[in-house]
C-alpha cells in the first residue's frame, strides 16, 4: 500500500543517516587518535602573519615595527604588541574591545573636525576674495597666486614660534610689501598647518633614512595632562664646510590616553620611531631623568626588542636632574624656617612684591618648584639684599599683609642670635652650592661636543671637595667672626652675654629631615579620625553620589586636609627648634665650621655618591664620559699609554662600541692609540666649548676626510706608513683611525642631560 511504501522509505532513509553519522564519528575518532592510541591535540586556527594582518586591517589602526629581527604588529589604540599567534577571530575580538572602539571613535571625530575645518577654510577664503574684489585691490584671477605666499608665511610664523593670531598685527606690512593677501589666521591654520605637518613628517622620514646612528630623549609630565615628547639626536655632516654637528629634532609628541606608566611610555617610544621608519635596533642610547616610570619603560623596550644584553640600548640618566636634586638636600632648621615664612608672606601677595620693589629697586624673584635651582636664585637675591629685609618686613607688618607670619618673620630677623645664624647659613648655602648650580646648567646644554667635556667638569667639581672635605668658603668666615664677637660680648655692652660651656639642651637637636619624618608620622596616625569625619559629612550632605564619586571626593578632601596639617605642624616644629637652637649658639670657629658643613655637606655627598661611587645610578655614565674624554685632543695629548688604555676600556659600557668579534670598536681603538696620539700631538687648539660647540667632532671629521688621500699616497711603491714606518700592506694604522671617527660619532649621541 502507499502508506507501507512511505513508512519503508522513511525507515531506509533513517538507517542511511545513522550509517553516515556512524561513519563520520569513526572517521573523526580516527583523525583525533594517533597510531599509538593517544588522542591528538585539537588543531588551532592558523595565525595571521604581520603582512596578512596589515593587508586586511591596516585601516583599523595597525602598524608594524622591527623588534629583535622580526616584524611585530602593534595597534595605535594602546601602542602595545599584539600576540603573534593571533588569528582572525582574535583580531576581531580586539577591534570590539572598549579601548579600540574609543580609539576609532576619536579617529572618526578627528576626521569630521578636519572636514569642518576644510569647509571653514573654503568659506574664509571665499569671503576674503570677495572683500578684495569689492575693494578693487586686485582681480579675482590672482587668488591662486596667493597660495604659495600664504603657505610660506604660515611656515615662517610656525618656525619662529609666533602664534598665527599675531598676523593681524603685521597684516598691513605683509600685504603692503608683498602685494598679496595674507588671509585670516583661522583660515591659515585650517588650510596649511596640516599640510605643513605632513610635509615635515615626510622630510624627517627621508632625513632619518640616511642616518646610521641615532639616540633618543623622551619624557612625559603629568603637569600638562600627561603629555609625552620624543626627541631624536643624530650626527649631521657638511662636507663642503668640513663640519660635523649633532642635531636634535622633535619626532613625536602626544597627549597620553592611558595611565602614565612604563607600558604606556614604551608603546609611545615604539610608535614614534615606527612613524619615522626607524626601529629600536637603530637607537644607540636613550636619555631621560631617573624616575621609576622611565626606568620601567626602558625595561619594557629592551624586553620587547628581544635583544641580547650586549645589544641593548644604553641608558644615560640625567645628571642635571641629579645636581638639582642634590641642591634640595642642602638646608638647615633656621634656613628652612626663614624660607617657609618668606613664601607664605610674599609668594602669593602682589602688594608685598610691590613693596619689595619700592624698597630695593628690583623686582621680586619668583619661585618655581619645577625650575632647577629656583630656590637658590631666590635665596641669592635675598642674600644680596640682606640689609633691606628688615625694613621690608616691618613695612609688611605695618600694612597688615599676612600679619601672623609677617610678625614671626620680623621676630626671627630682630633676634640677634637667630639673625646671625640665618646670615651664616644663608651665606654658606649660596657659596657652597654655587659650583653645583653652574654644573647643573652647563650639563643641560645640547652642544655637539658636550660628551667630550663632561668628565673634566665633573672631575673639577669633585676636586673642590678632596676626600669629602668642605671647600673654603671665604664669605662665611667674616660672618662667623661677627657672630662670635657679638655672642661673647657682655649684655651690658650690647652683646649676647653667652659664655662657654653653655647649659645642656633639653632635647637632642633635630634636623629638617627628622622634623619632616615626625610630622608625617603624626599625620598618618591621625588619618583614621579624619577619614571617619569626612565620611560622616559626605554621607549626610552628598547622599546622592555614586560610590566612585564619593571615593574621589573623600580622597581629595583627605589629601587637602593632610597637606594643610603637614604645613602647620612643620612650621610649628621648625619654630620650636629655631628657638631651642637660638639659646645654644656656637661660640667657637670650629663649632661654626661644623655647623656650616652640616648645611652644605648633604648636597655634596648626595651628588658624589651617585656619580663617583660604584653603586651610584650615574656611575656607569660617569665612566663612559671619562672614556669619551680621550677624544678631546687637548686631554689626549697629556695621557700616558696606561692611562689611555684604562680610559678606553671604560667605553665598553656603550654596547655599540663593544660588539662581539671583529666588530668590537674598543679593541681597535686600543690598537690604534699610538697612531691617534701622533695626530693629537700636532694639535695646539684648546677646543673651548663656550666658543665652538662642535669643534672636537668637526676635527675628527676633518681627520677622517684626509685618510683616503693619506692611504693612496702611502700605498705607492717604495713608500712606508707615515705613522709606524711599516712597508707592509697589512698595516692597520689608517683603518684604526677610521674607527676613532666612528666612535666619536657614537659618543656624541650620548648626552649627560635629558633637558633637551
Rosetta blueprint (number, residue, H / E / L):
1 X L
2 X H
3 X H
4 X H
5 X H
6 X H
7 X H
8 X H
9 X H
10 X H
11 X H
12 X H
13 X H
14 X H
15 X H
16 X H
17 X H
18 X H
19 X H
20 X H
21 X H
22 X H
23 X H
24 X H
25 X H
26 X H
27 X H
28 X H
29 X H
30 X H
31 X H
32 X L
33 X E
34 X L
35 X L
36 X L
37 X L
38 X L
39 X E
40 X L
41 X L
42 X L
43 X L
44 X L
45 X L
46 X L
47 X L
48 X L
49 X L
50 X H
51 X H
52 X H
53 X H
54 X H
55 X H
56 X H
57 X H
58 X H
59 X H
60 X H
61 X L
62 X E
63 X E
64 X E
65 X E
66 X E
67 X E
68 X L
69 X L
70 X E
71 X E
72 X E
73 X E
74 X E
75 X E
76 X L
77 X L
78 X L
79 X L
80 X L
81 X E
82 X L
83 X L
84 X L
85 X L
86 X L
87 X L
88 X H
89 X H
90 X H
91 X H
92 X H
93 X H
94 X H
95 X H
96 X L
97 X L
98 X H
99 X H
100 X H
101 X H
102 X H
103 X H
104 X H
105 X H
106 X H
107 X H
108 X H
109 X H
110 X H
111 X H
112 X H
113 X H
114 X H
115 X H
116 X H
117 X H
118 X H
119 X H
120 X H
121 X H
122 X H
123 X H
124 X H
125 X H
126 X H
127 X H
128 X H
129 X H
130 X H
131 X H
132 X H
133 X H
134 X H
135 X H
136 X L
137 X L
138 X L
139 X L
140 X H
141 X H
142 X H
143 X L
144 X L
145 X H
146 X H
147 X H
148 X H
149 X H
150 X H
151 X H
152 X H
153 X H
154 X H
155 X H
156 X H
157 X H
158 X H
159 X H
160 X H
161 X L
162 X L
163 X L
164 X H
165 X H
166 X H
167 X H
168 X H
169 X H
170 X H
171 X H
172 X H
173 X H
174 X H
175 X H
176 X H
177 X H
178 X H
179 X L
180 X L
181 X L
182 X L
183 X L
184 X L
185 X H
186 X H
187 X H
188 X H
189 X H
190 X H
191 X H
192 X H
193 X H
194 X H
195 X H
196 X H
197 X H
198 X H
199 X H
200 X H
201 X H
202 X H
203 X H
204 X H
205 X H
206 X H
207 X H
208 X H
209 X H
210 X L
211 X L
212 X L
213 X L
214 X E
215 X E
216 X E
217 X E
218 X E
219 X E
220 X E
221 X E
222 X H
223 X H
224 X H
225 X L
226 X L
227 X E
228 X E
229 X E
230 X E
231 X E
232 X E
233 X E
234 X E
235 X E
236 X E
237 X E
238 X E
239 X L
240 X L
241 X L
242 X L
243 X E
244 X E
245 X E
246 X E
247 X E
248 X E
249 X E
250 X E
251 X E
252 X E
253 X E
254 X E
255 X E
256 X L
257 X L
258 X L
259 X L
260 X L
261 X L
262 X H
263 X H
264 X H
265 X H
266 X H
267 X H
268 X H
269 X H
270 X H
271 X H
272 X H
273 X H
274 X H
275 X H
276 X L
277 X L
278 X L
279 X L
280 X H
281 X H
282 X H
283 X E
284 X E
285 X E
286 X E
287 X E
288 X E
289 X L
290 X L
291 X L
292 X H
293 X H
294 X H
295 X H
296 X H
297 X H
298 X H
299 X H
300 X H
301 X H
302 X H
303 X H
304 X H
305 X H
306 X L
307 X L
308 X L
309 X H
310 X H
311 X H
312 X L
313 X L
314 X E
315 X E
316 X E
317 X E
318 X L
319 X H
320 X H
321 X H
322 X H
323 X H
324 X H
325 X H
326 X H
327 X H
328 X H
329 X H
330 X L
331 X L
332 X L
333 X H
334 X H
335 X H
336 X H
337 X H
338 X H
339 X H
340 X H
341 X H
342 X H
343 X H
344 X H
345 X H
346 X H
347 X L
348 X L
349 X L
350 X H
351 X H
352 X H
353 X H
354 X H
355 X H
356 X H
357 X H
358 X H
359 X H
360 X H
361 X L
362 X L
363 X L
364 X L
365 X L
366 X L
367 X L
368 X L
369 X L
370 X L
371 X L
372 X L
373 X L
374 X H
375 X H
376 X H
377 X H
378 X H
379 X H
380 X H
381 X H
382 X H
383 X H
384 X H
385 X L
386 X H
387 X H
388 X H
389 X H
390 X H
391 X H
392 X H
393 X H
394 X H
395 X H
396 X H
397 X H
398 X H
399 X H
400 X L
401 X L
402 X L
403 X H
404 X H
405 X H
406 X H
407 X H
408 X H
409 X H
410 X H
411 X H
412 X H
413 X H
414 X H
415 X L
416 X H
417 X H
418 X H
419 X H
420 X H
421 X H
422 X H
423 X H
424 X H
425 X H
426 X H
427 X H
428 X H
429 X H
430 X H
431 X H
432 X H
433 X H
434 X H
435 X H
436 X H
437 X H
438 X H
439 X H
440 X H
441 X H
442 X H
443 X H
444 X L
445 X L
446 X L
447 X L
448 X L
449 X L
450 X H
451 X H
452 X H
453 X H
454 X H
455 X H
456 X H
457 X H
458 X H
459 X H
460 X H
461 X H
462 X H
463 X H
464 X L
465 X L
466 X H
467 X H
468 X H
469 X L
470 X L
471 X L
472 X L
473 X L
474 X H
475 X H
476 X H
477 X H
478 X H
479 X H
480 X H
481 X H
482 X H
483 X H
484 X H
485 X H
486 X H
487 X H
488 X H
489 X L
490 X L
491 X H
492 X H
493 X H
494 X L
495 X L
496 X L
497 X L
498 X L
499 X L
500 X L
501 X L
502 X L
503 X L
504 X L
505 X L
506 X L
507 X L
508 X L
509 X L
510 X L
511 X L
512 X H
513 X H
514 X H
515 X H
516 X H
517 X H
518 X H
519 X H
520 X H
521 X H
522 X H
523 X H
524 X H
525 X H
526 X L
527 X H
528 X H
529 X H
530 X H
531 X H
532 X H
533 X H
534 X H
535 X H
536 X H
537 X H
538 X H
539 X H
540 X H
541 X H
542 X L
543 X L
544 X L
545 X L
546 X L
547 X H
548 X H
549 X H
550 X H
551 X H
552 X H
553 X H
554 X H
555 X H
556 X H
557 X H
558 X H
559 X H
560 X H
561 X H
562 X H
563 X H
564 X H
565 X H
566 X H
567 X H
568 X H
569 X H
570 X H
571 X H
572 X H
573 X H
574 X H
575 X H
576 X H
577 X H
578 X H
579 X H
580 X H
581 X H
582 X H
583 X L
584 X L
585 X L
586 X L
587 X L
588 X L
589 X H
590 X H
591 X H
592 X H
593 X H
594 X H
595 X H
596 X H
597 X H
598 X H
599 X H
600 X H
601 X H
602 X H
603 X H
604 X H
605 X H
606 X H
607 X H
608 X H
609 X H
610 X H
611 X H
612 X H
613 X L
614 X L
615 X L
616 X L
617 X L
618 X L
619 X H
620 X H
621 X H
622 X H
623 X H
624 X H
625 X H
626 X H
627 X H
628 X H
629 X H
630 X H
631 X H
632 X L
633 X H
634 X H
635 X H
636 X H
637 X L
638 X L
639 X L
640 X L
641 X H
642 X H
643 X H
644 X H
645 X H
646 X H
647 X H
648 X H
649 X H
650 X H
651 X H
652 X H
653 X H
654 X L
655 X H
656 X H
657 X H
658 X L
659 X L
660 X L
661 X H
662 X H
663 X H
664 X L
665 X H
666 X H
667 X H
668 X H
669 X H
670 X H
671 X H
672 X L
673 X H
674 X H
675 X H
676 X H
677 X H
678 X H
679 X H
680 X H
681 X H
682 X L
683 X L
684 X L
685 X L
686 X L
687 X L
688 X L
689 X L
690 X L
691 X L
692 X L
693 X L
694 X L
695 X H
696 X H
697 X H
698 X H
699 X H
700 X H
701 X H
702 X H
703 X H
704 X H
705 X H
706 X H
707 X H
708 X H
709 X H
710 X H
711 X H
712 X H
713 X H
714 X H
715 X L
716 X L
717 X L
718 X L
719 X L
720 X L
721 X L
722 X L
723 X L
724 X L
725 X L
726 X L
727 X L
728 X L
729 X L
730 X L
731 X L
732 X L
733 X H
734 X H
735 X H
736 X H
737 X H
738 X H
739 X H
740 X H
741 X H
742 X H
743 X H
744 X H
745 X H
746 X H
747 X H
748 X L
749 X L
750 X L
751 X L
752 X L
753 X L
754 X L
755 X L
756 X L
